[in-house]
């Protein structure tokens, strides 16, 4: 449960954020406060997806990791997801070793897509982008 990313990040699982309410995938997310604890959000996600082998401990671990991931952001801040990391939309000079690949970017493709939406899919939706940066010890 700790990873929403599957084996083919170019399909969008490596660069889109899934909504905890509707399960649709989005390019950007706004940090919001909620009365629902993260562990409950995790439990609901497991139930919604019909995942029967996820343990309570795995949900607790996910909630703790998500709490740590979100701690660096302020309410109202716009964030993106890239290969296992949440980043502010305006992050620059990104050097990231993700779950699948190594990324070295001046600007996030998500940010560039604010002016030209097709750029995001052209870059991150292209399997060659990911395969050319794939970590040798992945898996």
C-alpha positions, 0 to 999 in steps of 0.5 A, spaced: 500 500 500 505 504 500 506 505 493 501 507 488 506 506 483 505 500 478 511 497 474 509 502 468 510 509 470 509 512 464 501 510 464 500 516 469 501 512 476 508 515 476 506 522 475 499 523 477 495 524 484 489 520 486 483 523 489 482 520 496 474 521 495 473 519 487 479 515 485 480 520 479 487 522 477 489 529 477 496 533 475 496 537 481 493 537 488 492 542 493 494 541 501 487 541 505 486 540 512 481 534 514 478 531 520 479 524 517 485 521 520 490 519 515 489 512 517 482 512 516 483 515 509 488 509 508 483 504 510 478 507 506 482 506 500 484 499 501 476 498 502 474 502 495 480 498 491 477 491 494 484 490 496 484 484 501 491 482 503 493 489 506 494 489 513 492 494 518 500 494 520 501 496 512 495 501 513 499 504 519 505 504 515 502 508 509 499 513 514 505 515 518 509 515 511 504 520 508 504 524 514 512 525 513 511 526 506 506 532 507 509 535 513 513 539 509 507 543 506 503 548 508 495 548 507 493 551 500 500 549 497 499 546 490 503 540 490 505 534 484 507 527 485 513 524 481 516 517 482 514 517 489 515 524 491 511 530 493 514 536 491 511 543 490 509 545 483 514 551 483 520 546 485 526 548 481 533 544 479 530 537 481 535 531 482 531 526 485 532 518 485 525 515 485 522 509 485 523 507 478 528 512 475 533 518 476 530 525 475 534 531 473 530 537 471 530 544 471 523 545 472 517 540 473 514 538 467 507 539 471 509 546 472 511 547 464 504 544 463 501 550 466 502 553 459 502 547 455 498 541 457 501 537 452 508 537 454 506 533 461 504 527 457 509 528 451 515 528 457 512 523 462 507 519 458 513 517 454 516 510 456 523 512 453 523 518 458 522 513 464 526 507 461 532 511 459 533 513 466 531 507 470 535 505 476 539 499 475 537 496 482 529 497 481 525 492 484 
